[in-house]
Amino acid sequence: MTITKQDLTLHLSDTVGLTVKECAALVDTFFDTIRSTLATGEDVKLSGFGSFTLREKRARSGRNPKNGEPFEITAGGW
């Protein structure tokens, strides 16, 4: 099952009683906080839910799905 940011926003609005606009800001702020924390090199653990970590990946070969041409995927953490 896929849950979108809009799904979260609407569910919050229905259950908490805030406006959709307020809930959208809450959801955006929540994910922005996770992103910025990961960007500083820290892991994020949400007790009872899960953990977010960045992993370093080595450079590797890839293939463009549109035209089949090979290319190098650079190393990095996503």
Secondary structure per residue as TSV (DSSP state, phi and psi in degrees):
chain	resnum	aa	ss	phi	psi
A	1	M	-	360.0	133.0
A	2	T	-	-102.8	132.7
A	3	I	-	-118.5	126.2
A	4	T	-	-95.1	167.9
A	5	K	H	-60.5	-34.8
A	6	Q	H	-66.7	-39.6
A	7	D	H	-59.0	-45.6
A	8	L	H	-61.8	-43.8
A	9	T	H	-60.0	-48.1
A	10	L	H	-67.0	-38.1
A	11	H	H	-64.4	-44.3
A	12	L	H	-60.2	-44.5
A	13	S	H	-60.8	-41.5
A	14	D	H	-69.2	-36.7
A	15	T	H	-94.5	-30.3
A	16	V	H	-97.0	-27.4
A	17	G	-	92.2	7.2
A	18	L	-	-82.6	165.9
A	19	T	-	-72.1	161.2
A	20	V	H	-61.0	-39.5
A	21	K	H	-63.3	-43.1
A	22	E	H	-64.7	-40.8
A	23	C	H	-68.4	-36.8
A	24	A	H	-62.8	-41.5
A	25	A	H	-64.8	-38.8
A	26	L	H	-63.2	-47.3
A	27	V	H	-64.0	-44.4
A	28	D	H	-61.3	-43.4
A	29	T	H	-63.9	-40.4
A	30	F	H	-58.8	-51.0
A	31	F	H	-71.1	-33.5
A	32	D	H	-63.1	-38.3
A	33	T	H	-65.2	-42.4
A	34	I	H	-62.0	-46.9
A	35	R	H	-59.5	-47.2
A	36	S	H	-68.2	-34.3
A	37	T	H	-66.2	-43.9
A	38	L	H	-63.4	-36.8
A	39	A	H	-64.4	-25.0
A	40	T	T	-82.6	-3.7
A	41	G	T	97.0	-0.9
A	42	E	-	-88.6	150.3
A	43	D	-	-85.8	158.4
A	44	V	E	-120.2	125.6
A	45	K	E	-121.2	124.0
A	46	L	E	-105.8	105.5
A	47	S	T	-55.6	133.6
A	48	G	T	81.1	-1.6
A	49	F	T	-125.1	-64.2
A	50	G	E	168.0	-174.6
A	51	S	E	-125.1	150.5
A	52	F	E	-119.2	130.0
A	53	T	-	-140.7	154.6
A	54	L	-	-98.3	139.2
A	55	R	-	-118.4	139.2
A	56	E	E	-81.8	133.5
A	57	K	E	-117.6	144.5
A	58	R	-	-78.2	160.7
A	59	A	-	-64.6	146.3
A	60	R	E	-153.8	165.3
A	61	S	E	-81.9	144.7
A	62	G	E	-137.5	178.2
A	63	R	E	-139.7	131.7
A	64	N	-	-66.9	119.5
A	65	P	T	-67.5	-21.6
A	66	K	T	-77.3	-41.5
A	67	N	T	-123.5	-1.9
A	68	G	-	78.1	2.3
A	69	E	-	-74.1	135.6
A	70	P	E	-74.3	151.3
A	71	F	E	-155.5	164.8
A	72	E	E	-91.6	125.3
A	73	I	E	-89.9	120.9
A	74	T	-	-70.1	156.8
A	75	A	-	-69.5	152.9
A	76	G	E	163.9	171.3
A	77	G	E	-107.8	134.1
A	78	W	-	-123.2	360.0
